[in-house]
């Protein structure tokens, strides 16, 4: 992860706050951030929020052949992904040192602690077993990823239900949730990680470090423990050397925090199961508060409709009087109109001007049509005179006779510009003249 480095001033400010036993978010040194758990519509899907750090967990299963060295045990697979959506410094599809370290911690916390009974996942020894896959996606990074991921992982595993299976001879039947109720996983205990950040070679200690505190710390100690005070795994990283008393103090703090988180997880699972049995609303959409912008609905508010008419009359009396209205619109040029505030509609006057222009155009088109008819009569008379002495040839061919007419020069008009309607009338007259010539032939 290539995060933007902190300036020297910011580093000194955070270290000075740690020395004075103060934190940027107002917590005490041993305080944990608020943990919020919300479940999805399907079993095995949940989102855990540790402060502003958010992790999405999804559990899935499938029937696969077992490992050759463990024919009667199921398979557990864990995967944690750090996407650029969580923080700009994360690169997709790249195995960074941080990602490898977090995945190893999750495997040691959940698999090596034997929190899940893998033998209960066997369907047919040596042939088919259940493979449980846990996918963790970091949605937002604000420090202490491993604690949020461990809580989300164990909550999703406890919430997951696998399909029920029956074996008759060599046939294995997998039932749908409608046919038989899904079966929960057999979980022995719930290991949870708790992180401790050390400053100035272990002189100062903070629980649940934030993202800015992680950049300044000298080292970190992660302890995974269950509510029975059994240490499942422990890992120390960074350039610090811890003594026995520091480790014992951290283990005592871990026992208290794990007991609180375990109780919170059990209450969340019980509430979700109760809502599902009663047929109530559940899922991520229902967990969003109604007062937020991202909510799908808002609480309805009562509207008081009493004395509406009186209030409307008061508003009208207090309002300013309307502006002066002009009786007639102002026509700047013919063919235009003016409308707007304080001016009446003048589209009727505009229609009258259009009618006058249309009448003038009709008169002009009639004049051009008369000129075209005179020209046609002159052309037909000249053609008859020239063709009196020519013999008539009758052809027996079935091909159509093609008459090529050369355009004649029209007399020059007095007007320099012609309208589009005059051009249309001249074309119609030309077509009529051509039809008459064909009829004459």
C-alpha positions as CSV (number, residue, x, y, z in Angstrom):
1,X,0.0,0.0,0.0
2,X,1.4,3.4,-1.1
3,X,-0.3,5.9,1.2
4,X,0.5,9.5,1.2
5,X,3.2,10.0,3.9
6,X,2.4,12.2,6.9
7,X,4.3,15.4,7.3
8,X,6.7,16.0,10.2
9,X,4.3,18.4,11.8
10,X,1.5,15.8,11.7
11,X,3.7,13.1,13.1
12,X,4.9,15.3,16.0
13,X,1.3,16.2,16.7
14,X,0.1,12.6,17.0
15,X,3.1,11.5,19.1
16,X,2.5,14.5,21.4
17,X,-1.1,13.5,21.8
18,X,-0.1,9.9,22.6
19,X,2.3,11.1,25.3
20,X,-0.4,13.2,26.9
21,X,-2.8,10.2,26.8
22,X,-5.1,11.7,24.3
23,X,-6.4,10.4,20.9
24,X,-7.5,12.2,17.8
25,X,-11.1,10.8,18.0
26,X,-11.5,11.5,21.7
27,X,-11.1,7.9,23.0
28,X,-9.1,6.8,25.9
29,X,-6.0,4.7,25.4
30,X,-7.8,1.3,26.1
31,X,-11.1,2.2,24.5
32,X,-12.4,0.2,21.5
33,X,-14.4,1.9,18.7
34,X,-18.1,1.1,18.3
35,X,-18.8,-2.2,16.6
36,X,-21.9,-2.4,14.4
37,X,-23.1,-5.6,12.8
38,X,-25.7,-5.8,10.0
39,X,-26.9,-8.9,8.1
40,X,-27.9,-9.3,4.5
41,X,-30.9,-11.0,3.0
42,X,-29.1,-14.3,2.6
43,X,-27.5,-16.5,5.2
44,X,-23.7,-16.0,5.6
45,X,-23.6,-12.4,4.5
46,X,-22.8,-9.5,6.9
47,X,-21.1,-6.1,7.2
48,X,-19.1,-5.2,10.3
49,X,-18.3,-1.6,11.0
50,X,-15.4,-0.9,13.4
51,X,-15.6,2.9,13.6
52,X,-15.3,3.9,10.0
53,X,-13.6,0.7,8.9
54,X,-16.1,-1.5,7.1
55,X,-15.7,-5.2,6.0
56,X,-18.1,-7.2,4.0
57,X,-18.1,-11.0,4.6
58,X,-19.8,-13.7,2.4
59,X,-19.7,-17.4,3.0
60,X,-20.5,-20.0,0.3
61,X,-20.2,-23.8,0.0
62,X,-19.9,-26.6,-2.6
63,X,-19.4,-30.3,-2.7
64,X,-15.8,-31.3,-3.7
65,X,-13.6,-34.3,-3.3
66,X,-11.6,-34.2,0.0
67,X,-7.8,-34.0,0.3
68,X,-6.0,-37.3,0.0
69,X,-4.4,-37.0,3.5
70,X,-7.7,-36.0,5.2
71,X,-10.5,-38.0,3.5
72,X,-13.1,-37.4,6.3
73,X,-12.6,-33.7,6.8
74,X,-14.1,-30.7,5.0
75,X,-12.1,-27.9,3.4
76,X,-11.9,-24.3,4.6
77,X,-10.8,-21.5,2.3
78,X,-10.3,-17.9,3.4
79,X,-9.7,-14.9,1.1
80,X,-9.3,-11.2,2.0
81,X,-9.3,-8.6,-0.7
82,X,-8.2,-4.9,-0.5
83,X,-9.8,-2.9,-3.2
84,X,-9.1,0.7,-4.2
85,X,-12.6,1.5,-3.1
86,X,-11.4,1.2,0.5
87,X,-8.3,3.4,0.2
88,X,-6.6,5.0,-2.9
89,X,-3.3,3.4,-1.9
90,X,-4.6,-0.2,-2.5
91,X,-3.9,-1.7,-6.0
92,X,-6.3,-4.3,-7.4
93,X,-4.9,-7.8,-8.2
94,X,-1.6,-7.3,-6.5
95,X,-0.3,-9.4,-3.6
96,X,1.2,-6.8,-1.3
97,X,3.0,-7.6,1.9
98,X,0.1,-6.2,4.0
99,X,-2.4,-8.5,2.2
100,X,-0.3,-11.6,2.6
101,X,0.2,-10.9,6.3
102,X,-3.6,-10.3,6.8
103,X,-4.5,-13.5,5.0
104,X,-2.1,-15.5,7.1
105,X,-3.5,-14.0,10.3
106,X,-7.1,-14.8,9.3
107,X,-6.1,-18.4,8.5
108,X,-4.3,-18.9,11.8
109,X,-7.2,-17.3,13.7
110,X,-10.0,-19.3,12.1
111,X,-8.5,-22.5,10.7
112,X,-5.5,-23.3,13.0
113,X,-7.6,-22.6,16.1
114,X,-10.0,-25.4,15.1
115,X,-13.0,-23.2,15.7
116,X,-15.0,-25.1,13.0
117,X,-15.7,-28.8,13.2
118,X,-14.4,-29.9,9.8
119,X,-15.4,-33.6,10.3
120,X,-19.1,-32.5,10.4
121,X,-18.6,-31.3,6.8
122,X,-17.9,-34.8,5.4
123,X,-20.7,-36.3,3.3
124,X,-19.1,-39.4,1.9
125,X,-15.7,-40.4,3.2
126,X,-13.1,-40.1,0.6
127,X,-15.5,-39.0,-2.1
128,X,-17.5,-35.8,-1.2
129,X,-17.1,-33.2,1.5
130,X,-18.3,-29.6,1.9
131,X,-15.8,-26.8,1.0
132,X,-16.6,-23.7,3.0
133,X,-15.3,-20.5,1.4
134,X,-15.1,-17.2,3.3
135,X,-14.6,-14.1,1.2
136,X,-13.8,-10.8,3.0
137,X,-13.9,-7.5,1.2
138,X,-12.6,-4.3,2.7
139,X,-15.1,-1.5,1.9
140,X,-13.5,1.4,3.8
141,X,-10.1,1.6,5.5
142,X,-9.7,3.6,8.7
143,X,-7.3,1.5,10.5
144,X,-7.2,-1.9,12.3
145,X,-8.2,-4.1,9.4
146,X,-7.4,-7.4,11.1
147,X,-9.8,-6.9,14.0
148,X,-12.7,-5.9,11.7
149,X,-12.0,-8.8,9.3
150,X,-11.8,-11.4,12.2
151,X,-15.1,-10.2,13.6
152,X,-16.8,-10.2,10.2
153,X,-15.4,-13.7,9.4
154,X,-16.6,-15.4,12.6
155,X,-20.0,-13.6,12.4
156,X,-20.6,-14.7,8.8
157,X,-19.6,-18.3,9.6
158,X,-22.0,-18.4,12.6
159,X,-24.8,-16.9,10.5
160,X,-24.2,-19.3,7.5
161,X,-26.5,-22.2,6.7
162,X,-25.5,-25.0,4.4
163,X,-28.0,-27.1,2.4
164,X,-29.2,-30.4,4.0
165,X,-27.9,-33.6,2.4
166,X,-29.1,-37.2,2.4
167,X,-27.1,-40.3,1.3
168,X,-28.7,-43.5,0.0
169,X,-26.1,-45.9,-1.2
170,X,-24.0,-44.1,-3.6
171,X,-26.5,-41.4,-4.4
172,X,-26.2,-38.0,-2.7
173,X,-29.2,-35.7,-2.6
174,X,-28.9,-32.0,-1.9
175,X,-32.1,-30.4,-0.7
176,X,-33.2,-26.9,-1.5
177,X,-34.2,-24.5,1.4
178,X,-37.8,-25.0,0.4
179,X,-37.6,-28.7,0.8
180,X,-35.6,-28.9,4.0
181,X,-34.3,-26.2,6.4
182,X,-30.6,-25.4,5.9
183,X,-28.1,-26.7,8.5
184,X,-25.8,-24.3,10.5
185,X,-22.1,-25.0,10.8
186,X,-20.7,-26.7,13.9
187,X,-18.6,-24.0,15.6
188,X,-16.8,-24.8,18.8
189,X,-15.7,-21.3,19.8
190,X,-15.4,-17.8,18.4
191,X,-11.8,-16.4,18.2
192,X,-11.5,-12.6,17.8
193,X,-8.4,-10.6,17.2
194,X,-7.5,-7.5,19.2
195,X,-4.6,-5.2,18.0
196,X,-2.3,-3.1,20.2
197,X,-0.1,-0.3,18.8
198,X,3.2,0.6,20.6
199,X,5.0,4.0,20.5
200,X,8.5,5.0,21.5
201,X,9.8,1.4,21.8
202,X,6.8,0.1,23.8
203,X,6.6,3.0,26.2
204,X,3.0,3.9,25.2
205,X,0.2,1.6,24.3
206,X,-3.0,2.1,22.4
207,X,-5.9,-0.3,21.7
208,X,-7.6,-0.4,18.3
209,X,-5.3,2.0,16.4
210,X,-6.8,4.3,13.7
211,X,-5.3,4.7,10.3
212,X,-3.2,7.8,11.2
213,X,-2.0,6.2,14.4
214,X,-0.9,3.1,12.4
215,X,1.4,5.3,10.3
216,X,3.2,6.7,13.3
217,X,3.4,3.5,15.5
218,X,6.6,1.6,16.0
219,X,5.1,-1.8,16.2
220,X,1.9,-3.8,16.6
221,X,0.8,-6.8,18.6
222,X,-2.2,-8.9,17.6
223,X,-3.7,-11.4,20.0
224,X,-6.6,-13.8,18.9
225,X,-8.6,-15.1,21.9
226,X,-12.0,-16.6,22.6
227,X,-14.3,-15.9,25.5
228,X,-12.8,-18.8,27.5
229,X,-9.5,-16.9,27.6
230,X,-7.8,-19.3,25.3
231,X,-5.2,-17.7,23.2
232,X,-5.6,-18.9,19.6
233,X,-2.8,-17.0,17.9
234,X,-0.4,-14.2,18.6
235,X,1.8,-12.1,16.2
236,X,4.1,-9.2,16.8
237,X,5.4,-7.0,13.9
238,X,7.7,-4.0,13.8
239,X,11.0,-3.1,15.3
240,X,10.1,-3.4,19.0
241,X,11.1,-5.8,21.7
242,X,8.3,-6.5,24.3
243,X,8.9,-7.8,27.8
244,X,6.8,-10.4,29.6
245,X,4.8,-7.8,31.6
246,X,3.7,-6.0,28.5
247,X,2.4,-9.2,26.9
248,X,0.5,-10.2,30.0
249,X,-1.1,-6.7,30.2
250,X,-2.2,-6.9,26.6
251,X,-3.6,-10.4,27.1
252,X,-5.7,-9.2,30.1
253,X,-7.1,-6.3,28.0
254,X,-7.8,-8.8,25.2
255,X,-9.9,-11.0,27.5
256,X,-12.1,-8.1,28.5
257,X,-12.6,-6.9,24.9
258,X,-13.3,-10.3,23.5
259,X,-16.0,-11.0,26.1
260,X,-17.7,-7.8,25.2
261,X,-17.5,-8.4,21.4
262,X,-18.7,-12.0,21.8
263,X,-21.7,-10.9,23.7
264,X,-22.5,-8.3,21.0
265,X,-22.2,-11.0,18.3
266,X,-24.5,-13.4,20.1
267,X,-27.2,-10.7,20.6
268,X,-27.0,-9.7,16.9
269,X,-27.4,-13.3,15.8
270,X,-30.4,-13.8,18.1
271,X,-32.1,-10.7,16.9
272,X,-31.6,-11.6,13.3
273,X,-33.0,-15.1,13.8
274,X,-35.9,-13.7,15.7
275,X,-36.8,-11.3,13.0
276,X,-36.6,-14.0,10.3
277,X,-38.9,-16.4,12.2
278,X,-41.5,-13.6,12.8
279,X,-41.4,-12.7,9.1
280,X,-40.2,-9.2,9.7
281,X,-38.1,-7.0,7.6
282,X,-34.3,-7.7,7.5
283,X,-31.3,-7.1,5.3
284,X,-28.9,-4.2,4.6
285,X,-31.7,-1.9,3.4
286,X,-33.6,-2.2,6.7
287,X,-30.5,-1.5,8.8
288,X,-30.0,2.0,7.3
289,X,-31.6,4.7,9.5
290,X,-34.6,6.4,8.0
291,X,-33.1,9.9,8.5
292,X,-30.2,9.3,6.2
293,X,-30.2,10.3,2.5
294,X,-29.4,6.8,1.5
295,X,-32.6,5.4,3.0
296,X,-35.3,4.1,0.7
297,X,-38.1,5.7,2.7
298,X,-38.8,8.5,5.1
299,X,-41.2,8.5,8.0
300,X,-44.5,10.1,7.0
301,X,-45.3,13.5,8.6
302,X,-48.8,14.7,9.3
303,X,-50.0,17.7,7.2
304,X,-52.4,20.2,8.9
305,X,-55.1,21.2,6.4
306,X,-57.1,23.3,8.8
307,X,-57.7,27.0,8.0
308,X,-56.2,26.6,4.5
309,X,-58.6,29.0,2.9
310,X,-57.9,31.7,5.5
311,X,-54.2,31.4,5.1
312,X,-54.5,31.6,1.3
313,X,-56.5,34.8,1.6
314,X,-54.0,36.4,3.9
315,X,-51.2,35.5,1.5
316,X,-53.1,37.1,-1.4
317,X,-53.9,40.3,0.5
318,X,-50.3,40.7,1.6
319,X,-48.9,40.0,-1.9
320,X,-48.0,42.9,-4.2
321,X,-50.5,44.1,-6.8
322,X,-50.1,42.8,-10.4
323,X,-48.1,45.0,-12.8
324,X,-49.8,47.1,-15.5
325,X,-51.2,45.2,-18.4
326,X,-50.9,46.8,-21.9
327,X,-54.1,46.6,-23.9
328,X,-52.3,46.0,-27.2
329,X,-49.0,44.3,-28.0
330,X,-46.1,46.2,-29.6
331,X,-45.4,45.0,-33.1
332,X,-41.9,46.1,-34.1
333,X,-42.0,44.7,-37.6
334,X,-44.7,42.9,-39.6
335,X,-44.8,39.2,-38.8
336,X,-43.6,39.5,-35.2
337,X,-45.3,39.4,-31.9
338,X,-44.5,40.1,-28.3
339,X,-45.7,38.2,-25.2
340,X,-44.6,38.2,-21.6
341,X,-45.3,39.7,-18.2
342,X,-47.7,42.6,-18.5
343,X,-48.3,42.1,-22.2
344,X,-51.3,40.3,-23.8
345,X,-51.0,37.5,-26.3
346,X,-50.7,38.8,-29.9
347,X,-50.6,35.6,-31.8
348,X,-54.0,36.4,-33.4
349,X,-52.5,39.6,-35.0
350,X,-49.6,37.4,-36.2
351,X,-52.1,35.1,-38.0
352,X,-53.7,38.0,-39.8
353,X,-50.3,39.2,-41.1
354,X,-49.6,35.6,-42.3
355,X,-53.0,35.6,-44.1
356,X,-52.1,38.8,-45.9
357,X,-48.8,37.4,-47.0
358,X,-50.5,34.2,-48.2
359,X,-53.0,36.1,-50.2
360,X,-50.2,38.1,-52.0
361,X,-48.4,34.9,-52.8
362,X,-51.6,33.3,-54.2
363,X,-52.0,36.3,-56.6
364,X,-48.4,36.0,-57.8
365,X,-48.8,32.2,-58.3
366,X,-51.9,32.7,-60.4
367,X,-50.1,35.3,-62.6
368,X,-47.2,32.9,-63.2
369,X,-49.7,30.0,-64.0
370,X,-51.3,32.2,-66.7
371,X,-47.9,33.0,-68.2
372,X,-47.1,29.3,-68.4
373,X,-50.4,28.5,-70.1
374,X,-49.7,31.1,-72.8
375,X,-46.3,29.6,-73.4
376,X,-47.7,26.1,-73.7
377,X,-50.3,27.2,-76.4
378,X,-47.5,28.9,-78.4
379,X,-45.3,25.8,-78.2
380,X,-48.1,23.4,-79.3
381,X,-49.0,25.6,-82.3
382,X,-45.4,25.8,-83.6
383,X,-45.0,22.0,-83.2
384,X,-48.2,21.3,-85.3
385,X,-47.0,23.6,-88.1
386,X,-43.6,21.8,-88.3
387,X,-45.0,18.3,-88.3
388,X,-47.7,18.7,-91.0
389,X,-45.5,17.6,-93.9
390,X,-43.7,14.8,-92.0
391,X,-44.9,11.2,-92.5
392,X,-46.3,9.2,-89.6
393,X,-44.3,6.1,-88.6
394,X,-46.0,3.3,-86.8
395,X,-43.7,1.0,-84.8
396,X,-44.6,-2.6,-83.7
397,X,-42.0,-2.7,-80.9
398,X,-43.2,-3.2,-77.4
399,X,-40.7,-0.8,-76.0
400,X,-42.0,2.4,-74.7
401,X,-41.4,5.5,-76.7
402,X,-38.9,7.9,-74.9
403,X,-39.5,11.6,-75.5
404,X,-36.6,13.9,-74.5
405,X,-37.6,17.4,-73.9
406,X,-35.0,20.1,-73.7
407,X,-35.7,22.9,-71.2
408,X,-36.7,26.2,-72.8
409,X,-35.5,29.5,-71.5
410,X,-38.2,31.2,-69.5
411,X,-38.7,34.9,-69.9
412,X,-36.9,37.1,-67.4
413,X,-39.1,38.2,-64.5
414,X,-39.3,41.6,-63.1
415,X,-38.7,40.5,-59.6
416,X,-35.1,39.6,-58.7
417,X,-36.0,37.2,-55.9
418,X,-38.6,34.4,-56.2
419,X,-40.3,32.6,-53.4
420,X,-40.3,28.9,-52.9
421,X,-44.0,28.7,-53.7
422,X,-43.5,30.4,-57.1
423,X,-40.9,27.7,-58.0
424,X,-43.3,25.0,-57.1
425,X,-46.0,26.4,-59.3
426,X,-43.6,26.7,-62.3
427,X,-42.6,23.0,-61.8
428,X,-46.3,21.9,-61.8
429,X,-46.9,23.9,-65.0
430,X,-43.9,22.3,-66.6
431,X,-45.1,18.8,-65.7
432,X,-48.6,19.6,-67.1
433,X,-47.0,20.8,-70.4
434,X,-45.0,17.5,-70.7
435,X,-48.1,15.4,-70.2
436,X,-50.0,17.3,-72.9
437,X,-47.2,16.7,-75.3
438,X,-47.2,13.0,-74.7
439,X,-51.0,13.0,-75.2
440,X,-50.5,14.8,-78.5
441,X,-48.0,12.2,-79.7
